[in-house]
Amino acid sequence: MQTSPTPSQPITLVISEMVEPSLIAEYEDWTRGINHATQKFGGCMGVEVIRPRDHQHPEYVVIVKFANYEYYKAWLDSDEYAQWMRRASQFIAKRSHQHQPNGLELWFTLPKSSMIGAKPPAYYKQVIVGILSVYPLIILANLIIAPFLQGLPDLLALLISVTFVSALITYPVMPILTKILGFWLYPHPRPKRPKNKRH
């Protein structure tokens, strides 16, 4: 069970939506409308849509950032949000979402079975996976783009290098790495063994 963040903390809503393959065009029109409405709502800091590559398995991921939990809750409880969701019932086959008060967790791909209340990876696991992804990318950046940055101001060269690394971490490195290490990041709880009753 997730605890609500303090009102002063920014919060990110991660939404996974499985769309009926024959209604993708209708969904695209709908998602443009609700995203526009969300961005006009008080406290919204931005909306990002990650579209599926496989149209036979059209799972969209929408990332919505709010200034704090109160704005996030107000949007979910609003009549406008309820109206948009009623319109979506015809082409969204499955929908789940969770809020993430810790921005670091957004680097991690959620497991397919995740629903509201799914626990994020332990902090030390996030740090380890971050090192495994960032360190090789820094080496790669030095090998590939460093020769093209010679002669540029140091701060500008650093900005270009950081942009290169950040772009690759977001996609495809972190999604692939978290999928490979999913068994470790999101371990299934062991079923409890029934206690033997004494007669």
PyMOL commands that place a pseudoatom at each C-alpha (Angstrom):
pseudoatom trace, name=CA, resn=MET, resi=1, chain=A, elem=C, hetatm=0, pos=[0.000, 0.000, 0.000]
pseudoatom trace, name=CA, resn=GLN, resi=2, chain=A, elem=C, hetatm=0, pos=[1.408, 3.384, -1.000]
pseudoatom trace, name=CA, resn=THR, resi=3, chain=A, elem=C, hetatm=0, pos=[1.446, 6.281, 1.414]
pseudoatom trace, name=CA, resn=SER, resi=4, chain=A, elem=C, hetatm=0, pos=[0.397, 9.720, 0.230]
pseudoatom trace, name=CA, resn=PRO, resi=5, chain=A, elem=C, hetatm=0, pos=[3.278, 12.171, -0.194]
pseudoatom trace, name=CA, resn=THR, resi=6, chain=A, elem=C, hetatm=0, pos=[3.309, 15.450, 1.677]
pseudoatom trace, name=CA, resn=PRO, resi=7, chain=A, elem=C, hetatm=0, pos=[1.398, 18.259, -0.102]
pseudoatom trace, name=CA, resn=SER, resi=8, chain=A, elem=C, hetatm=0, pos=[4.613, 20.184, -0.851]
pseudoatom trace, name=CA, resn=GLN, resi=9, chain=A, elem=C, hetatm=0, pos=[6.206, 17.370, -2.882]
pseudoatom trace, name=CA, resn=PRO, resi=10, chain=A, elem=C, hetatm=0, pos=[5.903, 17.220, -6.680]
pseudoatom trace, name=CA, resn=ILE, resi=11, chain=A, elem=C, hetatm=0, pos=[4.198, 14.034, -7.811]
pseudoatom trace, name=CA, resn=THR, resi=12, chain=A, elem=C, hetatm=0, pos=[4.177, 12.046, -11.042]
pseudoatom trace, name=CA, resn=LEU, resi=13, chain=A, elem=C, hetatm=0, pos=[1.268, 9.921, -12.229]
pseudoatom trace, name=CA, resn=VAL, resi=14, chain=A, elem=C, hetatm=0, pos=[2.312, 6.951, -14.384]
pseudoatom trace, name=CA, resn=ILE, resi=15, chain=A, elem=C, hetatm=0, pos=[-0.626, 5.570, -16.370]
pseudoatom trace, name=CA, resn=SER, resi=16, chain=A, elem=C, hetatm=0, pos=[-0.603, 2.374, -18.415]
pseudoatom trace, name=CA, resn=GLU, resi=17, chain=A, elem=C, hetatm=0, pos=[-3.440, 2.016, -20.939]
pseudoatom trace, name=CA, resn=MET, resi=18, chain=A, elem=C, hetatm=0, pos=[-4.097, -1.045, -23.078]
pseudoatom trace, name=CA, resn=VAL, resi=19, chain=A, elem=C, hetatm=0, pos=[-5.998, 0.083, -26.175]
pseudoatom trace, name=CA, resn=GLU, resi=20, chain=A, elem=C, hetatm=0, pos=[-8.227, -1.943, -28.478]
pseudoatom trace, name=CA, resn=PRO, resi=21, chain=A, elem=C, hetatm=0, pos=[-6.103, -2.367, -31.659]
pseudoatom trace, name=CA, resn=SER, resi=22, chain=A, elem=C, hetatm=0, pos=[-8.998, -1.441, -33.963]
pseudoatom trace, name=CA, resn=LEU, resi=23, chain=A, elem=C, hetatm=0, pos=[-9.647, 1.821, -32.083]
pseudoatom trace, name=CA, resn=ILE, resi=24, chain=A, elem=C, hetatm=0, pos=[-6.152, 3.336, -31.955]
pseudoatom trace, name=CA, resn=ALA, resi=25, chain=A, elem=C, hetatm=0, pos=[-7.157, 6.361, -34.054]
pseudoatom trace, name=CA, resn=GLU, resi=26, chain=A, elem=C, hetatm=0, pos=[-10.072, 7.104, -31.720]
pseudoatom trace, name=CA, resn=TYR, resi=27, chain=A, elem=C, hetatm=0, pos=[-7.793, 6.720, -28.718]
pseudoatom trace, name=CA, resn=GLU, resi=28, chain=A, elem=C, hetatm=0, pos=[-5.213, 9.093, -30.205]
pseudoatom trace, name=CA, resn=ASP, resi=29, chain=A, elem=C, hetatm=0, pos=[-7.913, 11.772, -30.623]
pseudoatom trace, name=CA, resn=TRP, resi=30, chain=A, elem=C, hetatm=0, pos=[-9.122, 11.185, -27.072]
pseudoatom trace, name=CA, resn=THR, resi=31, chain=A, elem=C, hetatm=0, pos=[-5.660, 11.264, -25.495]
pseudoatom trace, name=CA, resn=ARG, resi=32, chain=A, elem=C, hetatm=0, pos=[-4.823, 14.547, -27.223]
pseudoatom trace, name=CA, resn=GLY, resi=33, chain=A, elem=C, hetatm=0, pos=[-7.996, 16.024, -25.745]
pseudoatom trace, name=CA, resn=ILE, resi=34, chain=A, elem=C, hetatm=0, pos=[-7.514, 14.802, -22.170]
pseudoatom trace, name=CA, resn=ASN, resi=35, chain=A, elem=C, hetatm=0, pos=[-3.820, 15.708, -22.174]
pseudoatom trace, name=CA, resn=HIS, resi=36, chain=A, elem=C, hetatm=0, pos=[-4.672, 19.236, -23.287]
pseudoatom trace, name=CA, resn=ALA, resi=37, chain=A, elem=C, hetatm=0, pos=[-7.309, 19.467, -20.553]
pseudoatom trace, name=CA, resn=THR, resi=38, chain=A, elem=C, hetatm=0, pos=[-4.868, 18.128, -17.969]
pseudoatom trace, name=CA, resn=GLN, resi=39, chain=A, elem=C, hetatm=0, pos=[-2.198, 20.690, -18.864]
pseudoatom trace, name=CA, resn=LYS, resi=40, chain=A, elem=C, hetatm=0, pos=[-4.729, 23.506, -18.403]
pseudoatom trace, name=CA, resn=PHE, resi=41, chain=A, elem=C, hetatm=0, pos=[-5.691, 22.177, -14.977]
pseudoatom trace, name=CA, resn=GLY, resi=42, chain=A, elem=C, hetatm=0, pos=[-4.131, 23.855, -11.942]
pseudoatom trace, name=CA, resn=GLY, resi=43, chain=A, elem=C, hetatm=0, pos=[-0.805, 22.422, -10.824]
pseudoatom trace, name=CA, resn=CYS, resi=44, chain=A, elem=C, hetatm=0, pos=[-0.033, 20.356, -13.920]
pseudoatom trace, name=CA, resn=MET, resi=45, chain=A, elem=C, hetatm=0, pos=[3.661, 20.532, -14.816]
pseudoatom trace, name=CA, resn=GLY, resi=46, chain=A, elem=C, hetatm=0, pos=[3.565, 18.544, -18.056]
pseudoatom trace, name=CA, resn=VAL, resi=47, chain=A, elem=C, hetatm=0, pos=[2.319, 15.442, -19.863]
pseudoatom trace, name=CA, resn=GLU, resi=48, chain=A, elem=C, hetatm=0, pos=[4.383, 12.902, -21.805]
pseudoatom trace, name=CA, resn=VAL, resi=49, chain=A, elem=C, hetatm=0, pos=[2.999, 10.036, -23.900]
pseudoatom trace, name=CA, resn=ILE, resi=50, chain=A, elem=C, hetatm=0, pos=[5.114, 6.956, -24.706]
pseudoatom trace, name=CA, resn=ARG, resi=51, chain=A, elem=C, hetatm=0, pos=[3.538, 5.232, -27.687]
pseudoatom trace, name=CA, resn=PRO, resi=52, chain=A, elem=C, hetatm=0, pos=[3.782, 1.479, -28.379]
pseudoatom trace, name=CA, resn=ARG, resi=53, chain=A, elem=C, hetatm=0, pos=[6.015, 0.074, -31.081]
pseudoatom trace, name=CA, resn=ASP, resi=54, chain=A, elem=C, hetatm=0, pos=[3.890, -3.058, -31.448]
pseudoatom trace, name=CA, resn=HIS, resi=55, chain=A, elem=C, hetatm=0, pos=[0.404, -2.184, -32.738]
pseudoatom trace, name=CA, resn=GLN, resi=56, chain=A, elem=C, hetatm=0, pos=[-0.742, -5.738, -32.043]
pseudoatom trace, name=CA, resn=HIS, resi=57, chain=A, elem=C, hetatm=0, pos=[-0.066, -5.043, -28.358]
pseudoatom trace, name=CA, resn=PRO, resi=58, chain=A, elem=C, hetatm=0, pos=[-0.891, -1.313, -28.091]
pseudoatom trace, name=CA, resn=GLU, resi=59, chain=A, elem=C, hetatm=0, pos=[0.063, -0.368, -24.544]
pseudoatom trace, name=CA, resn=TYR, resi=60, chain=A, elem=C, hetatm=0, pos=[0.428, 3.376, -24.056]
pseudoatom trace, name=CA, resn=VAL, resi=61, chain=A, elem=C, hetatm=0, pos=[2.237, 4.872, -21.077]
pseudoatom trace, name=CA, resn=VAL, resi=62, chain=A, elem=C, hetatm=0, pos=[1.270, 8.402, -20.053]
pseudoatom trace, name=CA, resn=ILE, resi=63, chain=A, elem=C, hetatm=0, pos=[3.396, 10.338, -17.539]
pseudoatom trace, name=CA, resn=VAL, resi=64, chain=A, elem=C, hetatm=0, pos=[1.703, 13.332, -15.904]
pseudoatom trace, name=CA, resn=LYS, resi=65, chain=A, elem=C, hetatm=0, pos=[3.544, 15.599, -13.474]
pseudoatom trace, name=CA, resn=PHE, resi=66, chain=A, elem=C, hetatm=0, pos=[1.788, 17.711, -10.822]
pseudoatom trace, name=CA, resn=ALA, resi=67, chain=A, elem=C, hetatm=0, pos=[3.204, 20.351, -8.501]
pseudoatom trace, name=CA, resn=ASN, resi=68, chain=A, elem=C, hetatm=0, pos=[1.959, 18.462, -5.436]
pseudoatom trace, name=CA, resn=TYR, resi=69, chain=A, elem=C, hetatm=0, pos=[-0.396, 15.741, -4.242]
pseudoatom trace, name=CA, resn=GLU, resi=70, chain=A, elem=C, hetatm=0, pos=[-3.314, 18.128, -3.676]
pseudoatom trace, name=CA, resn=TYR, resi=71, chain=A, elem=C, hetatm=0, pos=[-3.357, 19.175, -7.348]
pseudoatom trace, name=CA, resn=TYR, resi=72, chain=A, elem=C, hetatm=0, pos=[-3.056, 15.533, -8.421]
pseudoatom trace, name=CA, resn=LYS, resi=73, chain=A, elem=C, hetatm=0, pos=[-5.982, 14.480, -6.201]
pseudoatom trace, name=CA, resn=ALA, resi=74, chain=A, elem=C, hetatm=0, pos=[-8.088, 17.450, -7.311]
pseudoatom trace, name=CA, resn=TRP, resi=75, chain=A, elem=C, hetatm=0, pos=[-7.656, 16.443, -10.978]
pseudoatom trace, name=CA, resn=LEU, resi=76, chain=A, elem=C, hetatm=0, pos=[-8.600, 12.809, -10.317]
pseudoatom trace, name=CA, resn=ASP, resi=77, chain=A, elem=C, hetatm=0, pos=[-11.675, 13.924, -8.348]
pseudoatom trace, name=CA, resn=SER, resi=78, chain=A, elem=C, hetatm=0, pos=[-12.783, 16.552, -10.884]
pseudoatom trace, name=CA, resn=ASP, resi=79, chain=A, elem=C, hetatm=0, pos=[-15.933, 16.272, -13.000]
pseudoatom trace, name=CA, resn=GLU, resi=80, chain=A, elem=C, hetatm=0, pos=[-13.860, 17.033, -16.103]
pseudoatom trace, name=CA, resn=TYR, resi=81, chain=A, elem=C, hetatm=0, pos=[-11.606, 14.015, -15.488]
pseudoatom trace, name=CA, resn=ALA, resi=82, chain=A, elem=C, hetatm=0, pos=[-14.653, 11.794, -14.881]
pseudoatom trace, name=CA, resn=GLN, resi=83, chain=A, elem=C, hetatm=0, pos=[-16.199, 12.911, -18.185]
pseudoatom trace, name=CA, resn=TRP, resi=84, chain=A, elem=C, hetatm=0, pos=[-13.014, 12.127, -20.122]
pseudoatom trace, name=CA, resn=MET, resi=85, chain=A, elem=C, hetatm=0, pos=[-12.776, 8.690, -18.506]
pseudoatom trace, name=CA, resn=ARG, resi=86, chain=A, elem=C, hetatm=0, pos=[-16.381, 7.851, -19.383]
pseudoatom trace, name=CA, resn=ARG, resi=87, chain=A, elem=C, hetatm=0, pos=[-15.594, 8.617, -23.019]
pseudoatom trace, name=CA, resn=ALA, resi=88, chain=A, elem=C, hetatm=0, pos=[-12.549, 6.325, -22.835]
pseudoatom trace, name=CA, resn=SER, resi=89, chain=A, elem=C, hetatm=0, pos=[-14.472, 3.220, -21.754]
pseudoatom trace, name=CA, resn=GLN, resi=90, chain=A, elem=C, hetatm=0, pos=[-15.158, 2.185, -25.361]
pseudoatom trace, name=CA, resn=PHE, resi=91, chain=A, elem=C, hetatm=0, pos=[-11.548, 1.890, -26.522]
pseudoatom trace, name=CA, resn=ILE, resi=92, chain=A, elem=C, hetatm=0, pos=[-9.410, 1.336, -23.381]
pseudoatom trace, name=CA, resn=ALA, resi=93, chain=A, elem=C, hetatm=0, pos=[-9.374, -2.384, -22.579]
pseudoatom trace, name=CA, resn=LYS, resi=94, chain=A, elem=C, hetatm=0, pos=[-7.273, -2.122, -19.405]
pseudoatom trace, name=CA, resn=ARG, resi=95, chain=A, elem=C, hetatm=0, pos=[-5.961, 0.762, -17.366]
pseudoatom trace, name=CA, resn=SER, resi=96, chain=A, elem=C, hetatm=0, pos=[-3.713, 1.017, -14.322]
pseudoatom trace, name=CA, resn=HIS, resi=97, chain=A, elem=C, hetatm=0, pos=[-1.877, 3.873, -12.671]
pseudoatom trace, name=CA, resn=GLN, resi=98, chain=A, elem=C, hetatm=0, pos=[0.317, 4.665, -9.719]
pseudoatom trace, name=CA, resn=HIS, resi=99, chain=A, elem=C, hetatm=0, pos=[1.799, 7.833, -8.336]
pseudoatom trace, name=CA, resn=GLN, resi=100, chain=A, elem=C, hetatm=0, pos=[5.513, 8.245, -7.843]
pseudoatom trace, name=CA, resn=PRO, resi=101, chain=A, elem=C, hetatm=0, pos=[6.657, 10.936, -5.412]
pseudoatom trace, name=CA, resn=ASN, resi=102, chain=A, elem=C, hetatm=0, pos=[10.309, 9.997, -6.011]
pseudoatom trace, name=CA, resn=GLY, resi=103, chain=A, elem=C, hetatm=0, pos=[11.486, 11.124, -9.444]
pseudoatom trace, name=CA, resn=LEU, resi=104, chain=A, elem=C, hetatm=0, pos=[14.262, 8.502, -9.510]
pseudoatom trace, name=CA, resn=GLU, resi=105, chain=A, elem=C, hetatm=0, pos=[11.679, 5.708, -9.820]
pseudoatom trace, name=CA, resn=LEU, resi=106, chain=A, elem=C, hetatm=0, pos=[10.593, 7.005, -13.235]
pseudoatom trace, name=CA, resn=TRP, resi=107, chain=A, elem=C, hetatm=0, pos=[13.762, 5.567, -14.758]
pseudoatom trace, name=CA, resn=PHE, resi=108, chain=A, elem=C, hetatm=0, pos=[12.404, 2.102, -14.023]
pseudoatom trace, name=CA, resn=THR, resi=109, chain=A, elem=C, hetatm=0, pos=[10.016, 0.163, -16.271]
pseudoatom trace, name=CA, resn=LEU, resi=110, chain=A, elem=C, hetatm=0, pos=[7.087, -1.109, -14.261]
pseudoatom trace, name=CA, resn=PRO, resi=111, chain=A, elem=C, hetatm=0, pos=[6.350, -4.843, -14.405]
pseudoatom trace, name=CA, resn=LYS, resi=112, chain=A, elem=C, hetatm=0, pos=[3.502, -5.927, -16.674]
pseudoatom trace, name=CA, resn=SER, resi=113, chain=A, elem=C, hetatm=0, pos=[1.463, -7.046, -13.719]
pseudoatom trace, name=CA, resn=SER, resi=114, chain=A, elem=C, hetatm=0, pos=[1.843, -3.777, -11.820]
pseudoatom trace, name=CA, resn=MET, resi=115, chain=A, elem=C, hetatm=0, pos=[-1.339, -2.164, -10.606]
pseudoatom trace, name=CA, resn=ILE, resi=116, chain=A, elem=C, hetatm=0, pos=[-2.146, 0.554, -8.112]
pseudoatom trace, name=CA, resn=GLY, resi=117, chain=A, elem=C, hetatm=0, pos=[-0.114, -0.046, -4.983]
pseudoatom trace, name=CA, resn=ALA, resi=118, chain=A, elem=C, hetatm=0, pos=[2.763, -1.894, -6.612]
pseudoatom trace, name=CA, resn=LYS, resi=119, chain=A, elem=C, hetatm=0, pos=[5.938, -1.334, -4.618]
pseudoatom trace, name=CA, resn=PRO, resi=120, chain=A, elem=C, hetatm=0, pos=[8.868, 0.398, -6.367]
pseudoatom trace, name=CA, resn=PRO, resi=121, chain=A, elem=C, hetatm=0, pos=[12.328, -1.187, -6.250]
pseudoatom trace, name=CA, resn=ALA, resi=122, chain=A, elem=C, hetatm=0, pos=[14.329, -0.720, -3.062]
pseudoatom trace, name=CA, resn=TYR, resi=123, chain=A, elem=C, hetatm=0, pos=[16.495, 2.407, -3.128]
pseudoatom trace, name=CA, resn=TYR, resi=124, chain=A, elem=C, hetatm=0, pos=[19.795, 0.494, -3.092]
pseudoatom trace, name=CA, resn=LYS, resi=125, chain=A, elem=C, hetatm=0, pos=[18.624, -1.529, -6.105]
pseudoatom trace, name=CA, resn=GLN, resi=126, chain=A, elem=C, hetatm=0, pos=[17.801, 1.692, -7.960]
pseudoatom trace, name=CA, resn=VAL, resi=127, chain=A, elem=C, hetatm=0, pos=[21.303, 2.986, -7.243]
pseudoatom trace, name=CA, resn=ILE, resi=128, chain=A, elem=C, hetatm=0, pos=[22.946, -0.246, -8.458]
pseudoatom trace, name=CA, resn=VAL, resi=129, chain=A, elem=C, hetatm=0, pos=[20.935, -0.297, -11.690]
pseudoatom trace, name=CA, resn=GLY, resi=130, chain=A, elem=C, hetatm=0, pos=[21.688, 3.403, -12.177]
pseudoatom trace, name=CA, resn=ILE, resi=131, chain=A, elem=C, hetatm=0, pos=[25.419, 2.711, -11.956]
pseudoatom trace, name=CA, resn=LEU, resi=132, chain=A, elem=C, hetatm=0, pos=[25.127, -0.248, -14.354]
pseudoatom trace, name=CA, resn=SER, resi=133, chain=A, elem=C, hetatm=0, pos=[23.428, 1.979, -16.921]
pseudoatom trace, name=CA, resn=VAL, resi=134, chain=A, elem=C, hetatm=0, pos=[25.227, 5.311, -16.484]
pseudoatom trace, name=CA, resn=TYR, resi=135, chain=A, elem=C, hetatm=0, pos=[28.843, 4.123, -16.279]
pseudoatom trace, name=CA, resn=PRO, resi=136, chain=A, elem=C, hetatm=0, pos=[28.918, 2.297, -19.673]
pseudoatom trace, name=CA, resn=LEU, resi=137, chain=A, elem=C, hetatm=0, pos=[27.074, 5.200, -21.319]
pseudoatom trace, name=CA, resn=ILE, resi=138, chain=A, elem=C, hetatm=0, pos=[29.630, 7.715, -20.071]
pseudoatom trace, name=CA, resn=ILE, resi=139, chain=A, elem=C, hetatm=0, pos=[32.404, 5.558, -21.564]
pseudoatom trace, name=CA, resn=LEU, resi=140, chain=A, elem=C, hetatm=0, pos=[30.398, 5.290, -24.806]
pseudoatom trace, name=CA, resn=ALA, resi=141, chain=A, elem=C, hetatm=0, pos=[29.894, 9.066, -24.904]
pseudoatom trace, name=CA, resn=ASN, resi=142, chain=A, elem=C, hetatm=0, pos=[33.640, 9.624, -24.467]
pseudoatom trace, name=CA, resn=LEU, resi=143, chain=A, elem=C, hetatm=0, pos=[34.381, 7.252, -27.354]
pseudoatom trace, name=CA, resn=ILE, resi=144, chain=A, elem=C, hetatm=0, pos=[31.696, 8.426, -29.788]
pseudoatom trace, name=CA, resn=ILE, resi=145, chain=A, elem=C, hetatm=0, pos=[30.998, 12.120, -29.291]
pseudoatom trace, name=CA, resn=ALA, resi=146, chain=A, elem=C, hetatm=0, pos=[34.042, 13.420, -27.385]
pseudoatom trace, name=CA, resn=PRO, resi=147, chain=A, elem=C, hetatm=0, pos=[36.109, 13.834, -30.592]
pseudoatom trace, name=CA, resn=PHE, resi=148, chain=A, elem=C, hetatm=0, pos=[33.361, 16.092, -32.032]
pseudoatom trace, name=CA, resn=LEU, resi=149, chain=A, elem=C, hetatm=0, pos=[33.272, 18.279, -28.929]
pseudoatom trace, name=CA, resn=GLN, resi=150, chain=A, elem=C, hetatm=0, pos=[36.892, 19.400, -29.058]
pseudoatom trace, name=CA, resn=GLY, resi=151, chain=A, elem=C, hetatm=0, pos=[37.203, 23.159, -29.239]
pseudoatom trace, name=CA, resn=LEU, resi=152, chain=A, elem=C, hetatm=0, pos=[33.812, 23.800, -27.659]
pseudoatom trace, name=CA, resn=PRO, resi=153, chain=A, elem=C, hetatm=0, pos=[33.466, 25.531, -24.274]
pseudoatom trace, name=CA, resn=ASP, resi=154, chain=A, elem=C, hetatm=0, pos=[33.704, 23.009, -21.453]
pseudoatom trace, name=CA, resn=LEU, resi=155, chain=A, elem=C, hetatm=0, pos=[30.184, 23.652, -20.135]
pseudoatom trace, name=CA, resn=LEU, resi=156, chain=A, elem=C, hetatm=0, pos=[28.633, 23.307, -23.594]
pseudoatom trace, name=CA, resn=ALA, resi=157, chain=A, elem=C, hetatm=0, pos=[30.531, 20.081, -24.283]
pseudoatom trace, name=CA, resn=LEU, resi=158, chain=A, elem=C, hetatm=0, pos=[29.397, 18.729, -20.921]
pseudoatom trace, name=CA, resn=LEU, resi=159, chain=A, elem=C, hetatm=0, pos=[25.772, 19.650, -21.695]
pseudoatom trace, name=CA, resn=ILE, resi=160, chain=A, elem=C, hetatm=0, pos=[25.879, 17.786, -25.022]
pseudoatom trace, name=CA, resn=SER, resi=161, chain=A, elem=C, hetatm=0, pos=[27.458, 14.741, -23.367]
pseudoatom trace, name=CA, resn=VAL, resi=162, chain=A, elem=C, hetatm=0, pos=[24.885, 14.699, -20.552]
pseudoatom trace, name=CA, resn=THR, resi=163, chain=A, elem=C, hetatm=0, pos=[22.050, 15.031, -23.080]
pseudoatom trace, name=CA, resn=PHE, resi=164, chain=A, elem=C, hetatm=0, pos=[23.412, 12.062, -25.039]
pseudoatom trace, name=CA, resn=VAL, resi=165, chain=A, elem=C, hetatm=0, pos=[23.640, 9.903, -21.898]
pseudoatom trace, name=CA, resn=SER, resi=166, chain=A, elem=C, hetatm=0, pos=[20.225, 10.953, -20.555]
pseudoatom trace, name=CA, resn=ALA, resi=167, chain=A, elem=C, hetatm=0, pos=[18.497, 10.258, -23.870]
pseudoatom trace, name=CA, resn=LEU, resi=168, chain=A, elem=C, hetatm=0, pos=[19.899, 6.727, -24.054]
pseudoatom trace, name=CA, resn=ILE, resi=169, chain=A, elem=C, hetatm=0, pos=[19.100, 6.003, -20.401]
pseudoatom trace, name=CA, resn=THR, resi=170, chain=A, elem=C, hetatm=0, pos=[15.464, 6.980, -20.874]
pseudoatom trace, name=CA, resn=TYR, resi=171, chain=A, elem=C, hetatm=0, pos=[15.168, 4.751, -23.951]
pseudoatom trace, name=CA, resn=PRO, resi=172, chain=A, elem=C, hetatm=0, pos=[16.267, 2.056, -24.627]
pseudoatom trace, name=CA, resn=VAL, resi=173, chain=A, elem=C, hetatm=0, pos=[18.855, 1.333, -21.903]
pseudoatom trace, name=CA, resn=MET, resi=174, chain=A, elem=C, hetatm=0, pos=[16.796, 1.590, -18.720]
pseudoatom trace, name=CA, resn=PRO, resi=175, chain=A, elem=C, hetatm=0, pos=[13.651, -0.162, -20.046]
pseudoatom trace, name=CA, resn=ILE, resi=176, chain=A, elem=C, hetatm=0, pos=[15.772, -3.063, -21.351]
pseudoatom trace, name=CA, resn=LEU, resi=177, chain=A, elem=C, hetatm=0, pos=[17.910, -3.264, -18.210]
pseudoatom trace, name=CA, resn=THR, resi=178, chain=A, elem=C, hetatm=0, pos=[14.938, -3.197, -15.835]
pseudoatom trace, name=CA, resn=LYS, resi=179, chain=A, elem=C, hetatm=0, pos=[13.210, -5.859, -17.914]
pseudoatom trace, name=CA, resn=ILE, resi=180, chain=A, elem=C, hetatm=0, pos=[16.267, -8.132, -17.696]
pseudoatom trace, name=CA, resn=LEU, resi=181, chain=A, elem=C, hetatm=0, pos=[16.608, -7.508, -13.945]
pseudoatom trace, name=CA, resn=GLY, resi=182, chain=A, elem=C, hetatm=0, pos=[12.865, -7.532, -13.279]
pseudoatom trace, name=CA, resn=PHE, resi=183, chain=A, elem=C, hetatm=0, pos=[13.092, -10.729, -11.232]
pseudoatom trace, name=CA, resn=TRP, resi=184, chain=A, elem=C, hetatm=0, pos=[15.442, -8.901, -8.847]
pseudoatom trace, name=CA, resn=LEU, resi=185, chain=A, elem=C, hetatm=0, pos=[13.843, -5.442, -8.873]
pseudoatom trace, name=CA, resn=TYR, resi=186, chain=A, elem=C, hetatm=0, pos=[10.284, -6.700, -8.454]
pseudoatom trace, name=CA, resn=PRO, resi=187, chain=A, elem=C, hetatm=0, pos=[10.550, -10.064, -6.698]
pseudoatom trace, name=CA, resn=HIS, resi=188, chain=A, elem=C, hetatm=0, pos=[7.315, -11.978, -6.183]
pseudoatom trace, name=CA, resn=PRO, resi=189, chain=A, elem=C, hetatm=0, pos=[6.531, -12.524, -2.523]
pseudoatom trace, name=CA, resn=ARG, resi=190, chain=A, elem=C, hetatm=0, pos=[6.956, -16.091, -1.418]
pseudoatom trace, name=CA, resn=PRO, resi=191, chain=A, elem=C, hetatm=0, pos=[3.695, -17.793, -0.535]
pseudoatom trace, name=CA, resn=LYS, resi=192, chain=A, elem=C, hetatm=0, pos=[3.313, -18.479, 3.137]
pseudoatom trace, name=CA, resn=ARG, resi=193, chain=A, elem=C, hetatm=0, pos=[3.415, -22.108, 4.091]
pseudoatom trace, name=CA, resn=PRO, resi=194, chain=A, elem=C, hetatm=0, pos=[0.412, -23.292, 6.042]
pseudoatom trace, name=CA, resn=LYS, resi=195, chain=A, elem=C, hetatm=0, pos=[1.219, -24.142, 9.610]
pseudoatom trace, name=CA, resn=ASN, resi=196, chain=A, elem=C, hetatm=0, pos=[0.759, -27.749, 10.621]
pseudoatom trace, name=CA, resn=LYS, resi=197, chain=A, elem=C, hetatm=0, pos=[-2.023, -28.090, 13.081]
pseudoatom trace, name=CA, resn=ARG, resi=198, chain=A, elem=C, hetatm=0, pos=[-1.307, -30.158, 16.136]
pseudoatom trace, name=CA, resn=HIS, resi=199, chain=A, elem=C, hetatm=0, pos=[-3.911, -32.684, 17.115]
for i in range(1, 199): cmd.bond("trace and resi %d" % i, "trace and resi %d" % (i + 1))
show_as sticks, trace
zoom trace
